[in-house]
Amino acid sequence: MKDLEFEHKRSLTRLEAADQLEELAAALRHGGNAELQLGPGKLTLRIPDELRSEIEVEVGDGEVELEVEFTWPTGRTEE
């Protein structure tokens, strides 16, 4: 079971996409508690010093899909 799931989809210009990635990069660089402006509100995440990453590229059906995923433990222990 997931504790929280947030998804926000919208169309962006190339420059808006770059701005969004720069904001994410700054949050990753800073670490600790990072605030990300996503959609109508802000999302605050605790970002540790080490995390795992996955980059996936799919090409097909006339589209290119690029996914960048970062994962890290919540720090909570399962009971």
C-alpha positions as CSV (number, residue, x, y, z in Angstrom):
1,M,0.0,0.0,0.0
2,K,1.3,3.5,-0.9
3,D,1.3,6.2,1.8
4,L,1.0,8.9,-0.8
5,E,0.8,9.2,-4.6
6,F,0.8,12.4,-6.5
7,E,0.5,12.7,-10.3
8,H,0.2,15.9,-12.4
9,K,0.0,15.7,-16.1
10,R,0.0,18.7,-18.5
11,S,1.3,20.0,-21.8
12,L,4.5,22.1,-21.5
13,T,6.7,24.1,-23.8
14,R,10.3,23.0,-24.1
15,L,11.3,25.9,-21.9
16,E,8.7,25.1,-19.3
17,A,9.9,21.5,-19.2
18,A,13.5,22.8,-18.7
19,D,12.4,25.1,-15.9
20,Q,10.6,22.2,-14.2
21,L,13.8,20.0,-14.5
22,E,16.0,22.8,-13.2
23,E,13.7,23.2,-10.1
24,L,14.0,19.4,-9.5
25,A,17.8,19.5,-10.0
26,A,18.1,22.4,-7.5
27,A,16.0,20.4,-4.9
28,L,18.2,17.3,-5.5
29,R,21.4,19.4,-5.2
30,H,20.2,21.0,-1.9
31,G,18.9,17.8,-0.3
32,G,17.1,17.9,3.0
33,N,13.5,19.1,2.9
34,A,12.9,20.3,-0.7
35,E,9.9,22.1,-1.9
36,L,8.7,21.5,-5.5
37,Q,6.1,23.7,-7.2
38,L,3.9,21.1,-8.9
39,G,0.6,22.1,-10.3
40,P,-1.6,24.2,-8.1
41,G,0.5,23.6,-4.9
42,K,3.8,22.8,-3.4
43,L,5.1,19.3,-2.6
44,T,7.7,19.0,0.2
45,L,10.0,16.0,0.1
46,R,12.9,14.8,2.3
47,I,15.7,14.1,-0.1
48,P,18.6,12.0,1.4
49,D,22.2,12.2,0.3
50,E,22.0,8.9,-1.6
51,L,19.2,7.6,-3.8
52,R,18.6,5.2,-6.7
53,S,17.9,6.3,-10.2
54,E,16.3,4.8,-13.3
55,I,16.1,6.3,-16.8
56,E,13.9,4.7,-19.3
57,V,13.3,5.6,-23.0
58,E,10.6,4.1,-25.1
59,V,10.1,4.9,-28.8
60,G,7.0,3.6,-30.6
61,D,3.5,4.5,-31.9
62,G,4.9,7.8,-33.1
63,E,6.0,9.0,-29.7
64,V,9.1,9.2,-27.6
65,E,8.6,8.6,-23.8
66,L,11.4,9.6,-21.4
67,E,11.0,8.6,-17.7
68,V,13.4,9.7,-15.0
69,E,12.7,8.0,-11.7
70,F,14.4,8.5,-8.3
71,T,13.7,6.3,-5.3
72,W,14.9,6.3,-1.7
73,P,13.7,4.8,1.6
74,T,11.2,6.8,3.7
75,G,13.2,6.1,6.8
76,R,10.2,4.4,8.3
77,T,10.4,0.8,9.4
78,E,7.7,-1.6,8.4
79,E,5.8,-3.1,11.3
